[in-house]
């Protein structure tokens, strides 16, 4: 689903009349707030949907698929997602 498709789906699901431009602003603000929460608190939970957490990856040795040469991959952080049992059951 693209951002435009998300905005269309939210627009159709809204019980009040809201312009698509206003919905775009709301969606942008929502995702910005979620991103800031994950950065600041290392976690964001939305009941009935799931939990986003910051995960650390250790440094490791990888292989360049073109040259088959071994390369060092630095330690990094990424965002992980664990779906709620309700969301998982509906898949």
C-alpha positions in Angstrom: 0.0 0.0 0.0 1.3 3.4 -0.9 0.8 6.6 1.1 -1.8 7.8 -1.4 -3.7 4.5 -1.1 -3.5 4.8 2.7 -5.0 8.3 2.6 -7.8 7.1 0.3 -8.6 4.1 2.6 -8.7 6.4 5.7 -10.9 8.8 3.8 -13.4 6.1 2.9 -13.3 4.8 6.5 -13.9 8.3 8.1 -17.3 8.9 9.6 -16.8 12.7 9.3 -16.1 14.7 6.1 -12.4 15.5 6.0 -10.4 16.7 3.0 -7.6 14.5 1.6 -5.2 17.4 2.2 -6.1 17.4 5.9 -5.8 13.6 6.1 -2.4 13.8 4.5 -1.3 16.2 7.2 -2.8 13.9 9.9 -1.1 10.8 8.5 2.3 12.6 8.2 2.0 13.9 11.8 1.1 10.5 13.0 4.1 8.8 11.5 6.4 11.6 12.5 5.2 11.2 16.1 5.6 7.4 16.0 9.2 7.8 14.6 10.1 10.4 17.3 8.7 8.1 20.0 10.7 5.1 18.8 13.9 7.2 18.7 13.3 8.8 22.2 11.8 5.9 24.1 13.2 3.0 22.0 9.7 1.6 21.9 6.2 2.4 20.6 3.2 0.2 21.4 -0.3 0.4 19.8 -2.8 -1.9 21.4 -4.4 -4.3 19.0 -1.7 -3.7 16.4 1.7 -4.4 17.8 5.0 -3.0 19.3 7.8 -1.3 17.5 11.2 -1.6 19.2 14.8 -0.6 18.5 17.0 -3.6 17.9 20.8 -3.7 17.9 22.7 -5.7 15.3 26.2 -6.9 16.1 29.1 -6.3 13.8 29.6 -9.3 11.5 31.4 -10.6 8.4 29.4 -10.7 5.2 30.1 -11.6 1.6 29.9 -9.3 -1.4 27.6 -11.3 -3.8 29.4 -10.0 -6.9 33.0 -10.6 -6.0 32.5 -13.2 -3.2 34.9 -11.1 -1.2 34.4 -11.1 2.6 33.5 -7.7 4.0 33.1 -6.3 7.5 29.6 -5.1 8.3 29.4 -2.5 11.2 27.2 -2.8 14.2 23.9 -1.0 13.6 20.4 -0.4 15.0 17.1 -1.0 13.3 13.4 -1.1 14.1 11.7 -4.4 14.8 8.0 -5.1 14.9 6.1 -7.6 16.9 2.4 -7.9 15.9 -0.2 -8.2 18.6 -1.9 -11.6 19.0 -5.1 -10.2 17.5 -3.4 -8.9 14.4 -1.4 -12.1 14.0 -4.5 -14.3 14.3 -6.2 -12.3 11.5 -3.4 -12.9 9.0 
